[in-house]
Amino acid sequence: MNLADVKNQFQDIVERHRDGMPLDATARAATLVELARTYQLAMQKIDRFTAEQRGRRPGFLPTNTRNGLVGKLGRLYSSAKAELGLD
């Protein structure tokens, strides 16, 4: 599984909302919901991918793969929120 699509989605959200003007409360909430939704969809993809891999690989590999993907996704999510000043 590749997180490049998720990274691009986070970057698109940041680019759309980073116009140099501070976000008001409504825009901040909408942006945070959009980021959170993208994060949730990516987590679902990771879970599906890991479940598919369970039968084909040794038992510890799907767990290690999932942990690595979840860690990377968390860093992408945190950096997107930090760029927008939402953390």
C-alpha positions in Angstrom: 0.0 0.0 0.0 1.2 3.5 -0.8 0.2 6.6 1.1 1.0 8.9 -1.8 -2.7 9.5 -2.6 -3.4 10.4 1.0 -0.4 12.7 1.1 -1.7 14.5 -2.1 -5.1 14.8 -0.5 -3.7 16.4 2.6 -1.5 18.8 0.4 -4.6 19.7 -1.6 -6.5 20.6 1.6 -3.6 22.7 2.9 -3.1 24.5 -0.4 -6.9 25.3 -0.6 -7.0 26.8 2.8 -3.6 28.4 3.1 -4.2 31.7 1.4 -2.3 33.8 4.0 -5.4 34.9 5.8 -6.2 33.5 9.2 -9.1 31.1 9.3 -12.2 32.0 11.2 -13.8 29.6 13.6 -16.2 28.1 11.0 -13.5 27.7 8.4 -11.2 26.1 11.0 -13.8 23.6 12.0 -14.7 22.7 8.4 -11.0 22.3 7.5 -10.4 20.1 10.6 -13.4 17.9 9.6 -12.1 17.6 6.1 -8.6 16.5 7.4 -10.2 14.1 9.9 -12.4 12.5 7.2 -9.4 12.0 4.9 -7.5 10.5 7.9 -10.4 8.1 8.7 -10.7 7.0 5.0 -7.0 6.3 4.9 -7.2 4.2 8.2 -10.0 2.2 6.6 -7.9 1.5 3.5 -5.0 0.5 5.8 -7.2 -1.9 7.7 -8.5 -3.5 4.5 -5.0 -3.8 3.1 -3.7 -5.4 6.3 -6.6 -7.8 6.5 -6.0 -9.0 2.9 -2.3 -9.6 3.7 -3.0 -11.7 6.8 -3.4 -15.0 4.9 -0.5 -14.5 2.5 2.3 -13.5 4.8 3.8 -14.6 8.1 1.8 -13.4 11.1 4.0 -10.6 12.3 4.5 -8.9 8.9 0.9 -7.5 8.5 1.2 -6.1 12.1 4.5 -4.5 11.4 3.3 -3.2 8.0 0.1 -1.7 9.6 2.1 -0.1 12.4 4.4 1.5 9.9 1.5 2.8 7.7 -0.4 4.1 10.7 2.7 5.9 11.9 3.3 7.5 8.6 -0.3 8.5 8.3 -0.2 10.1 11.7 2.8 12.2 10.7 1.1 13.3 7.5 -2.0 14.3 9.5 -0.1 16.1 12.1 2.0 18.0 9.6 -1.1 19.1 7.6 -2.7 20.4 10.8 0.4 22.2 11.9 0.8 23.9 8.5 -2.7 25.3 8.9 -2.2 26.1 12.6 -5.0 23.7 13.7 -3.1 21.7 16.3 
